[in-house]
Amino acid sequence: MPTPTSTPPVPVEFAAALQSIRTAKSRSELVITEIPAPGQLAPHAVALAADVHPVRHGDDSDLGTGRFILLYDPDEPEAWGGPFRIVCFAQAPLETDIGLDPFLADVAWSWLVDALDARDARYTAASGTATKIISTGFGELAKQGDGAQIELRASWSPLESDIAAHVEGWGELLCMLAGLPPAGEGVSLLTRRTPRG
């Protein structure tokens, strides 16, 4: 008879990180929800999705959308430089002339670094890419005209289990990519997205 499997206990350090994420402050323009985390990147993970208002719940925003994943591996992979690794994604549409700016990718990366630094988020081993996408519609899509968007994919290793500042910095980046000016801090509750069944 097979032995029933049980869920391994959540390590104390990862539990502290989860608690700090749930206390993170975010701008009122963001809807942040917890989503299923990828299961093969680390023994423990949590993932968040965010959309910039206005947006219907469950749809990607026309203003900007993003994902934030916290990975935890007590074996501390060498490339991480510690037990935690954050992977994030942020995307926003742009006016075509802004998308053509040769410095746009540099600006997007600097906004992430500045947002983390402004919140005293301690980290190491940051890496990422900023991608500008320029599109032109043809045929049935010709009436949409030209378009542009910016995508930022980044990862870094937080130096502590207090992850709130990292979540707040990612949220600020998403709002800035969506064209919102830097703003004072508001508070939004992180809600769990319930699966449709």
Backbone bond lengths (Angstrom), bond angles and torsions (degrees), N, CA, C in turn:
res aa  C-N    CA-C-N  psi(-1)  N-CA   C-N-CA  omega(-1)  CA-C   N-CA-C  phi
1 M - - - 1.454 - - 1.529 108.51 -
2 P 1.359 118.02 128.28 1.465 118.88 -177.41 1.520 111.95 -67.82
3 T 1.317 113.91 146.94 1.457 120.17 177.72 1.521 108.82 -80.06
4 P 1.341 117.96 131.55 1.468 118.76 179.11 1.524 110.13 -62.34
5 T 1.318 115.69 138.52 1.461 119.08 177.90 1.517 108.78 -87.26
6 S 1.300 114.99 147.17 1.463 119.56 178.21 1.516 108.51 -123.38
7 T 1.304 114.65 153.87 1.452 119.80 178.17 1.522 108.61 -72.01
8 P 1.340 116.93 130.11 1.456 117.99 179.40 1.519 110.64 -63.39
9 P 1.323 116.87 148.60 1.471 119.03 -179.34 1.533 110.94 -63.75
10 V 1.310 115.39 148.63 1.464 120.56 178.36 1.526 108.23 -77.41
11 P 1.339 117.73 124.54 1.466 119.45 178.84 1.526 111.45 -59.70
12 V 1.312 116.36 147.74 1.464 122.10 -176.84 1.527 111.05 -57.01
13 E 1.330 116.61 -43.23 1.466 120.34 -177.98 1.535 111.44 -63.83
14 F 1.334 117.01 -39.61 1.465 120.38 178.73 1.528 110.26 -71.70
15 A 1.330 117.49 -37.57 1.466 120.75 176.86 1.526 110.82 -60.78
16 A 1.337 116.98 -39.30 1.468 120.70 177.61 1.525 110.46 -65.18
17 A 1.330 116.68 -38.36 1.460 120.40 177.99 1.528 110.74 -64.38
18 L 1.337 117.04 -42.95 1.464 121.06 177.72 1.521 111.14 -59.39
19 Q 1.318 116.13 -44.01 1.463 120.34 179.74 1.526 110.85 -62.41
20 S 1.321 117.20 -41.42 1.469 119.75 -179.26 1.530 110.94 -66.58
21 I 1.331 117.35 -36.63 1.465 120.52 177.63 1.521 110.26 -60.83
22 R 1.312 116.42 -40.73 1.471 120.41 -177.29 1.524 112.83 -72.04
23 T 1.317 117.13 -12.82 1.465 120.14 177.17 1.526 112.05 -102.01
24 A 1.342 116.99 1.67 1.465 120.44 -178.55 1.527 110.40 -63.29
25 K 1.321 116.05 141.63 1.463 122.51 176.15 1.519 107.56 -93.20
26 S 1.314 116.60 139.75 1.465 118.79 176.81 1.516 109.85 -135.73
27 R 1.308 115.01 162.72 1.454 120.67 -179.39 1.523 110.52 -66.73
28 S 1.320 115.92 150.10 1.459 120.73 -178.15 1.523 112.07 -66.90
29 E 1.324 117.73 -18.50 1.466 120.61 179.43 1.529 112.95 -76.73
30 L 1.316 118.18 -5.79 1.467 121.84 -176.86 1.526 111.83 -104.14
31 V 1.324 115.02 142.07 1.462 122.51 167.12 1.528 105.12 -110.14
32 I 1.320 116.96 114.68 1.466 121.65 -178.17 1.515 108.64 -115.05
33 T 1.334 115.62 130.11 1.458 121.24 178.47 1.522 109.68 -132.31
34 E 1.308 115.33 152.73 1.464 120.05 173.84 1.523 107.83 -85.55
35 I 1.325 115.64 134.34 1.465 122.07 -178.82 1.533 108.59 -124.57
36 P 1.333 118.16 165.94 1.465 119.01 177.65 1.530 110.94 -60.43
37 A 1.326 115.30 135.19 1.463 120.71 -179.85 1.525 109.94 -89.63
38 P 1.325 117.15 149.55 1.460 118.98 175.08 1.524 109.60 -61.53
39 G 1.323 116.84 138.57 1.462 119.88 -172.42 1.506 116.19 -95.79
40 Q 1.335 118.66 -5.38 1.452 118.80 -173.26 1.523 113.97 -110.60
41 L 1.314 118.31 2.62 1.452 120.36 -177.37 1.525 113.43 -88.42
42 A 1.329 116.05 -25.90 1.468 120.56 -177.16 1.530 108.39 -163.03
43 P 1.333 117.36 160.07 1.470 119.19 178.76 1.527 113.46 -60.73
44 H 1.327 117.30 -29.99 1.465 121.76 -179.74 1.521 108.52 -137.06
45 A 1.327 116.40 140.38 1.465 120.48 -179.55 1.524 109.98 -157.08
46 V 1.321 115.11 154.85 1.456 122.47 172.51 1.522 106.53 -138.93
47 A 1.341 116.31 144.94 1.460 120.12 -177.80 1.519 110.65 -132.00
48 L 1.322 114.86 145.44 1.455 122.59 177.98 1.521 109.00 -125.58
49 A 1.326 116.36 148.79 1.455 122.70 171.56 1.517 107.32 -120.79
50 A 1.321 116.51 145.64 1.464 120.37 178.38 1.514 109.41 -137.82
51 D 1.317 115.40 143.91 1.454 122.79 174.08 1.521 107.93 -131.86
52 V 1.324 115.03 144.31 1.455 120.97 178.37 1.524 108.24 -86.24
53 H 1.343 117.23 132.83 1.469 122.68 177.57 1.514 110.35 -64.37
54 P 1.307 120.67 157.74 1.455 125.25 -7.56 1.522 110.57 -81.43
55 V 1.327 116.11 141.46 1.463 121.33 -179.65 1.517 108.85 -155.78
56 R 1.318 116.89 146.39 1.454 120.38 172.97 1.520 107.84 -78.53
57 H 1.313 117.82 137.93 1.459 121.53 -178.44 1.525 110.31 -55.89
58 G 1.302 116.53 132.49 1.452 121.26 176.99 1.515 114.15 93.13
59 D 1.341 118.03 -8.61 1.459 121.50 177.80 1.519 109.19 -109.21
60 D 1.338 116.12 146.86 1.456 118.43 173.44 1.521 109.53 -65.68
61 S 1.299 116.24 144.57 1.462 121.78 -177.48 1.523 111.16 -74.95
62 D 1.326 115.45 146.43 1.456 120.27 171.99 1.524 110.70 -76.55
63 L 1.330 117.53 -13.46 1.464 121.25 -177.96 1.518 112.15 -96.01
64 G 1.306 118.11 -32.97 1.456 121.34 -179.44 1.512 111.07 169.60
65 T 1.318 115.46 149.54 1.454 121.13 -179.54 1.527 108.89 -145.65
66 G 1.312 116.59 156.95 1.460 118.72 -179.65 1.516 112.89 -160.66
67 R 1.319 115.24 167.22 1.459 123.53 177.11 1.525 108.43 -134.21
68 F 1.331 115.28 147.27 1.461 122.52 179.71 1.517 106.96 -136.75
69 I 1.324 117.84 124.10 1.462 121.91 -179.37 1.524 108.58 -125.06
70 L 1.316 115.73 127.91 1.460 121.40 173.21 1.520 107.70 -105.73
71 L 1.323 116.04 122.52 1.459 122.87 177.86 1.518 109.04 -105.58
72 Y 1.342 115.93 145.37 1.469 120.40 177.48 1.519 109.11 -136.22
73 D 1.314 115.67 124.96 1.459 122.55 176.45 1.523 107.85 -134.68
74 P 1.347 117.91 110.08 1.464 119.72 -177.67 1.529 113.09 -63.23
75 D 1.329 117.54 -15.87 1.470 120.34 178.05 1.529 112.22 -79.71
76 E 1.312 118.08 -2.42 1.459 124.15 175.38 1.527 112.64 48.84
77 P 1.348 117.09 76.33 1.469 119.51 177.65 1.521 111.44 -51.91
78 E 1.314 115.43 140.23 1.463 120.57 -174.53 1.521 112.35 -56.95
79 A 1.327 117.52 -40.51 1.465 121.02 -178.53 1.529 112.34 -65.37
80 W 1.329 117.08 -25.95 1.459 120.61 -179.33 1.525 111.84 -78.58
81 G 1.316 117.15 -36.65 1.460 120.22 -175.02 1.517 112.85 75.96
82 G 1.323 118.36 21.93 1.458 123.36 179.72 1.517 109.50 167.60
83 P 1.343 117.49 -176.22 1.463 119.91 -176.61 1.529 114.97 -81.64
84 F 1.336 117.83 -15.00 1.459 121.40 -176.05 1.529 111.48 -111.19
85 R 1.334 115.55 148.82 1.471 121.70 170.72 1.520 107.06 -145.29
86 I 1.311 116.11 134.01 1.458 122.56 176.28 1.519 108.19 -106.41
87 V 1.323 115.63 135.31 1.461 122.44 174.29 1.523 106.30 -124.50
88 C 1.318 117.38 128.36 1.462 118.73 -179.72 1.516 111.75 -135.61
89 F 1.314 113.64 160.49 1.458 123.56 179.74 1.520 107.10 -140.23
90 A 1.320 116.46 137.94 1.463 121.48 175.04 1.517 107.90 -142.13
91 Q 1.326 116.15 137.75 1.458 121.18 -176.73 1.526 109.11 -141.95
92 A 1.324 116.31 141.00 1.466 120.17 177.42 1.519 109.59 -152.51
93 P 1.351 117.01 144.58 1.464 120.56 174.28 1.524 109.91 -73.81
94 L 1.331 115.32 155.94 1.461 120.98 -178.44 1.520 109.93 -135.02
95 E 1.310 115.86 159.94 1.453 120.26 165.71 1.525 106.39 -66.63
96 T 1.328 116.86 143.59 1.459 120.45 -175.24 1.526 112.18 -58.16
97 D 1.334 117.81 -39.99 1.467 118.81 -178.52 1.532 111.66 -65.87
98 I 1.333 117.40 -31.51 1.466 120.10 176.32 1.527 109.25 -70.47
99 G 1.332 117.14 -39.57 1.457 121.06 178.55 1.513 113.03 -60.75
100 L 1.338 117.49 -25.26 1.465 121.46 179.65 1.526 113.07 -83.40
101 D 1.313 117.50 -8.26 1.465 121.22 -179.35 1.528 109.60 -61.85
102 P 1.333 119.04 122.68 1.468 120.63 -176.95 1.529 113.55 -67.03
103 F 1.331 117.51 -17.10 1.466 120.30 -178.15 1.529 112.94 -98.95
104 L 1.329 117.46 3.92 1.461 120.95 -174.84 1.528 112.66 -57.86
105 A 1.328 117.96 -45.15 1.463 120.61 -178.76 1.526 110.86 -62.32
106 D 1.331 116.82 -41.99 1.471 120.74 178.49 1.524 111.00 -62.54
107 V 1.334 115.66 -41.04 1.468 120.28 -179.97 1.525 110.23 -64.80
108 A 1.341 117.42 -43.78 1.470 120.85 -179.58 1.525 110.89 -59.80
109 W 1.330 117.22 -44.62 1.470 120.14 178.62 1.530 110.43 -64.28
110 S 1.337 117.14 -42.34 1.468 119.07 -178.78 1.524 111.27 -64.95
111 W 1.354 117.60 -31.83 1.464 119.75 177.09 1.521 110.69 -64.17
112 L 1.331 118.08 -39.15 1.461 120.44 177.77 1.523 110.16 -63.71
113 V 1.323 116.72 -50.13 1.471 120.81 -178.88 1.524 110.09 -59.94
114 D 1.337 116.92 -45.12 1.467 120.64 -179.63 1.533 111.51 -63.86
115 A 1.347 116.89 -40.31 1.468 120.34 -179.37 1.524 110.95 -65.09
116 L 1.319 117.11 -39.52 1.470 120.08 177.82 1.522 110.73 -69.58
117 D 1.336 116.29 -45.02 1.463 120.09 -178.93 1.521 111.77 -64.05
118 A 1.337 118.12 -37.11 1.463 121.52 -179.21 1.531 111.73 -63.94
119 R 1.323 116.47 -22.75 1.467 121.05 -179.82 1.523 111.99 -103.51
120 D 1.321 116.49 10.47 1.469 122.48 -179.75 1.523 112.55 56.90
121 A 1.340 116.22 34.07 1.466 120.50 176.03 1.528 107.65 -73.11
122 R 1.315 116.36 122.32 1.465 121.21 -178.77 1.523 108.94 -93.56
123 Y 1.347 116.32 129.23 1.462 119.53 -176.23 1.522 110.20 -156.89
124 T 1.327 114.72 170.09 1.457 122.48 175.99 1.524 108.59 -145.59
125 A 1.316 115.98 171.56 1.464 123.72 173.54 1.525 113.33 53.78
126 A 1.338 116.73 46.15 1.469 120.56 178.37 1.526 110.03 -75.78
127 S 1.324 115.35 141.15 1.461 120.82 175.82 1.518 108.44 -153.66
128 G 1.317 116.54 161.38 1.450 118.13 178.50 1.507 113.23 171.45
129 T 1.317 113.94 179.99 1.458 121.73 176.83 1.521 109.19 -136.52
130 A 1.325 115.49 146.12 1.457 121.97 171.88 1.514 106.03 -119.27
131 T 1.326 115.79 126.72 1.462 121.14 -175.61 1.517 110.09 -121.64
132 K 1.327 115.74 127.52 1.468 121.82 173.94 1.521 106.88 -99.15
133 I 1.316 115.86 132.77 1.463 120.98 178.76 1.523 108.18 -120.91
134 I 1.325 116.04 121.89 1.454 122.26 176.50 1.520 106.85 -111.99
135 S 1.335 117.47 129.99 1.464 119.59 -177.57 1.529 110.93 -130.85
136 T 1.315 114.36 150.57 1.461 122.60 176.16 1.521 107.85 -130.53
137 G 1.325 117.33 128.16 1.455 121.35 -179.72 1.526 112.04 -83.99
138 F 1.331 115.76 144.39 1.465 122.21 177.69 1.518 109.05 -131.39
139 G 1.319 115.94 161.71 1.456 120.52 178.71 1.520 110.50 60.34
140 E 1.330 115.79 -128.43 1.468 120.92 179.99 1.528 112.46 -63.54
141 L 1.322 117.56 -21.25 1.463 121.37 -179.36 1.526 112.98 -94.29
142 A 1.343 117.02 1.13 1.466 120.06 -177.14 1.519 112.13 -60.11
143 K 1.337 116.84 -33.60 1.463 118.92 -178.16 1.529 112.94 -67.93
144 Q 1.344 116.53 -16.84 1.472 119.05 175.67 1.518 111.73 -72.72
145 G 1.325 116.54 -20.64 1.459 120.08 178.22 1.518 112.51 71.68
146 D 1.327 114.80 -157.94 1.458 121.12 -179.84 1.526 109.30 -84.83
147 G 1.322 115.29 154.55 1.460 120.76 177.85 1.511 110.53 -150.05
148 A 1.310 115.50 166.64 1.465 120.61 179.31 1.519 108.88 -149.92
149 Q 1.306 115.70 154.34 1.464 120.63 172.48 1.518 109.65 -152.08
150 I 1.310 114.97 159.85 1.460 122.49 177.33 1.518 108.00 -118.37
151 E 1.317 116.96 136.77 1.461 122.64 174.82 1.527 108.14 -126.47
152 L 1.304 115.80 131.71 1.459 120.92 175.81 1.523 107.90 -120.84
153 R 1.309 116.11 125.21 1.463 122.82 174.49 1.514 106.38 -118.81
154 A 1.317 116.32 127.73 1.464 119.44 -175.05 1.519 110.27 -145.71
155 S 1.317 114.90 157.42 1.464 120.60 172.19 1.520 108.72 -146.15
156 W 1.324 114.69 152.09 1.460 121.27 177.88 1.511 108.62 -160.16
157 S 1.327 115.66 164.12 1.465 121.19 -178.85 1.521 109.63 -109.43
158 P 1.346 117.24 110.72 1.467 119.31 176.49 1.531 110.09 -66.86
159 L 1.306 116.08 147.20 1.464 120.87 -176.26 1.517 113.09 -95.55
160 E 1.332 117.34 8.52 1.461 121.24 179.81 1.519 108.48 -155.54
161 S 1.320 116.18 167.15 1.460 120.05 -178.67 1.527 112.72 -84.56
162 D 1.344 118.21 -4.99 1.463 120.78 174.69 1.530 107.35 -81.74
163 I 1.320 116.26 103.59 1.462 122.10 -171.61 1.534 112.02 -100.54
164 A 1.330 117.76 -4.53 1.466 121.18 -175.26 1.524 112.40 -53.96
165 A 1.317 118.02 -45.13 1.467 120.86 -177.91 1.522 111.48 -63.08
166 H 1.318 117.06 -32.42 1.464 121.48 179.64 1.536 110.28 -70.27
167 V 1.329 116.42 -42.06 1.471 120.73 177.02 1.529 109.63 -63.52
168 E 1.324 116.39 -43.21 1.464 120.45 -179.82 1.526 111.24 -63.94
169 G 1.324 117.68 -40.59 1.463 121.07 178.41 1.522 111.84 -64.51
170 W 1.343 116.40 -42.59 1.468 120.74 176.95 1.526 110.58 -61.38
171 G 1.324 117.73 -42.67 1.461 121.43 178.66 1.522 112.09 -63.04
172 E 1.323 116.05 -40.86 1.461 119.98 178.06 1.529 110.48 -64.56
173 L 1.337 116.74 -41.69 1.465 120.57 176.85 1.526 110.32 -57.36
174 L 1.318 116.88 -46.93 1.458 121.08 -178.14 1.533 111.14 -59.81
175 C 1.325 116.80 -42.92 1.467 120.32 178.46 1.527 111.53 -65.37
176 M 1.330 116.93 -39.83 1.458 119.78 179.68 1.522 111.24 -67.21
177 L 1.340 118.09 -39.95 1.459 120.49 176.53 1.529 111.18 -63.30
178 A 1.332 116.29 -31.33 1.464 121.01 179.40 1.531 112.31 -79.00
179 G 1.332 116.81 -0.02 1.456 120.59 175.76 1.517 114.67 92.96
180 L 1.330 116.97 9.15 1.464 119.84 178.06 1.523 109.09 -86.12
181 P 1.319 118.23 139.51 1.460 119.68 178.79 1.521 110.27 -71.86
182 P 1.337 117.40 156.91 1.467 119.24 173.86 1.526 109.25 -54.02
183 A 1.326 116.30 138.95 1.470 120.20 -174.77 1.509 110.38 -133.13
184 G 1.349 114.90 167.76 1.453 120.48 174.02 1.509 110.36 -67.13
185 E 1.300 116.32 166.76 1.450 120.20 -175.77 1.516 110.91 -79.81
186 G 1.324 116.06 133.13 1.457 122.71 171.25 1.516 106.91 -117.83
187 V 1.286 116.96 175.04 1.456 119.85 -179.10 1.511 109.09 -123.33
188 S 1.321 116.60 127.61 1.455 122.25 172.99 1.514 107.87 -125.62
189 L 1.311 116.52 141.53 1.454 119.60 177.53 1.513 109.40 -79.97
190 L 1.325 115.90 139.94 1.446 120.52 173.51 1.513 106.91 -82.63
191 T 1.313 117.36 121.69 1.452 120.77 -178.28 1.514 110.11 -111.44
192 R 1.287 117.30 150.88 1.450 122.43 -179.80 1.514 108.86 -88.22
193 R 1.326 116.66 128.96 1.461 121.44 176.61 1.524 107.14 -77.44
194 T 1.321 116.23 122.78 1.474 119.76 -179.91 1.507 109.80 -88.68
195 P 1.352 117.41 135.94 1.441 119.47 -179.41 1.516 111.53 -65.37
196 R 1.335 115.24 143.95 1.468 119.07 177.75 1.506 108.21 -80.27
197 G 1.328 116.14 136.26 1.434 117.17 -178.34 1.416 111.32 -143.66
